[in-house]
Amino acid sequence: MTISIWRYSHLALAISSSLFLCIAAITGIILAFEPISEAIYSHASKDNTHLSLAETIDTLTDRYVEVIDFEIDPNGALLGSVITKAGDSETIYIDPITGEKLGVPREKAAIFKFATNLHRSLFLKSTGRFFVGFISFLLIIIAITGIVLIAKRQGGIKRFFAKIEKEYFTQYYHVILGRLFLIPILIVAVTGVYLSLERFSLLPKVKISHQFDDKSFESDPKIDFANFEVFKAIQLKDVRSVEFPFSDDVEDYFLLKLSDKELIINQFNGAVISEQQYPFIAFASMWSSTLHTGKGSIFWSLVLLISSCSIVFFMYSGFTITLKRRKSLSSKTSYYDKDEAEFIVLVGSESGSTFKFANLFANALSSIGKKVFVSELNMYEQYSKAQHLIIFSATYGVGEPPTNAKKFESLFSKSAPTNPLQYAIVGFGSLAYPDFCQYALDIDRLLETNSKLERLLEPYKINNQSFTAFKDWISLWSKKTGIDLKIKTPIVSKKPKEHPFTVVNRSAINIDDTFLLQLRPKRTANFESGDLLSFYPKEDKVERLYSIAKIDGDILLAIKKHEFGICSNYFSTLEIGDVIDASIQPNSDFHFPSSEKEVILISNGTGIGPFLGMMLTDKNIAKTHLFWGGRTKTSLELYDSILTKGILDQKILSLHLAYSQEGEEKTYVQDLVKKEVELISRVLVNQGTIMICGSIAMQKDVIAVLETLSETKLSVPLSNFQQNNQIKMDCY
Amino acid sequence: MKKKLLLGLLPILTLVIFSFLSFTTTTESTKYKCLIQMTNYTGEGAYVIISLLDAEGNYEKTLYVQGEDEEWYHDIPEWWSFYGKRRPDIDAITGATISGGERAISVIEIENDKVDTGYKIRFETAVEDQEYYKDDLEFELTSQTIKNKVEGKGFIRYVRMLPQ
């Protein structure tokens, strides 16, 4: 499968640098604790910021026989090399105010020594250092390609921080954490490279050289150190180090290193002999070192710590994603030669998940003896015996083709099919993104122009890889072609932990074969209307999901009994007191909003289920409008008592009912929606929410109505509201 | 029985007496400030080892080590052949490496009877991936030389010492 150059570089670099990157990240985690422990055990005193250098030098020379030099460490503690009155030469932390000894420098812990060495040179000295520097450089590119991939995935750099669709755990957090840690990781990588370049002397020289004539120092008049004007003017917090004159010889002097410059001071009268500003490179080196090690800042050390951890996580999640993608591609087989096959399946997929569906379809075809050929859209060519062309394609970014479909358009226009072909297109995408399944529609428009091609079915859009929707399409396609396909439902390997629920009530089955089932969790359960009840029937071990209404702590399900439905038949026979094992899946995307804005609930058939619970919650403060479509007036009787309660409690502001089998005129729920232009516009504009629950067909029709309404009345595409999370759907 | 005990005690007694004697006869020592000024070479910080040598040029004692990372000590072969065998604790006389153009001041302690008696002081330097100078600077310790400014021939430009 062709993958984009960005994804390829991102992956290839990550794989090739993985071992060393892993070592660097883990040692990085360990090393992040060093500046933290240094800062915690630091001898820095907080109130020395106002202190002048003159005062400090006075204190030190008073207290000690001889001061050789001192430095202010990154945490602000004063570390001096002195000879004490007892005649001992010591390197100690000193209180700059009192001159008292505060402690001795702690020896670097063995673990940090080991980790530092491994981190910077892998114990391979210069070779290792070069290697680590190079890996840092690769990390920069990995981070940059990562940024590009996120921007592409999100449909533009402006949407960089927009909502991310959750496909599965590792993928989701790879992207989420990627966005968060790209900046610190880039900083770590860039400073790492910088430090390596510096180490290999590949940067311009930054040595300051002081030019002065040794003999010209004035030794008259002699002033006390503490009275040097220059020392009085310098604050201790700007000092990095001070070297005291070696002897009282005329040629000896003070050497001051400040935060921005170096000074050489006459030891007799305090005159500035030489002053050199640090060049930019020196600052860059200093910042690189500070940013890379976190010295002097607990906060930044913690950022570095978490970033290092995140690198380890990215490696794990990145490889999981790759393996997953490989797996979904590996079952990709060309069942027959392209010129023998009658069914040509072409796939456009960025992440490989679309192949899963294409393969299910192709397998089903070949299992009943049909000759199938599966390939990528980019590999399109002439197929001499083809009769059917089936295209499965995702959309990438803003209505763009996925990478392995980029060439399809030009290939197709250069070499259009010469045989008559019947085609069908299935688009995969997410309603959370604008331009849902746009690319599939683009292909359809392209194929339509060709006279040899006959469109078998309208382009079909599948949201969030919905398997139910896919099966729905299969049945449409089967009906149209007369080829009966049996799609194997992928069996979920991990069954969630189940809990017992007692049947509290089951209504009689009404004329639509629909009934209400009321379950009470035996143990306390935390859930909300809109969550899903997951049930695995013993017969086929395939998960069934039911949308939950929460009423007085019980679960209420609206279920339609299907003639051959294993699960719905089983549920329809349950009696009060029976116990079933099931689990609750949170579905936070379909919860009733907790804002005080108006809400419109649109449903048909059993889709009203979760709305029954939502209407009656405390979250609903007289702001809800309910639309429902059913077959007959009798269909509604099942929900009568709850709806009446809702109206009496003033939880429902308006109720709109449509019956498709009642009277002359068949009304559907979308017809009601079409009529309520004012209401719908008001809710959308006021940032209210529209929730849709019911059949996919109804969802499509309602969305179409909303799209037209939004564009004509509000002059904005509906996708704006979708991005704003104002439209919530749970259809099947 | 009593005799035997006395005989057994004798060596211990002698040892105690001798060690007491040797303790009292330890000579006075003097502290020297020692300034090392490096040349303007480029590259990593230099390891500088200051050692005391006897008249025959054998290592007698390590006076100071500029360079804290023990991993590199074996790259200073002459000194390593002396120090590496027993590796006494030198934490108290260890400082940081010195980079090109920089200078460092340390305090070293030399016993007085090592001056003017043919003993020598040696400054040995090594820089990662560059040369190693086993005697970048070496001179005999006399009361005169010990106050001089002495020029080095490798990474060290000069050394100055000053008795305290």
HADDOCK unambig.tbl for C-alpha pairs under 7 A between the chains (distance, minus, plus):
assign (segid A and resid 68 and name CA) (segid B and resid 105 and name CA) 6.84 0.50 0.50
assign (segid A and resid 89 and name CA) (segid B and resid 107 and name CA) 6.63 0.50 0.50
assign (segid A and resid 201 and name CA) (segid B and resid 43 and name CA) 6.75 0.50 0.50
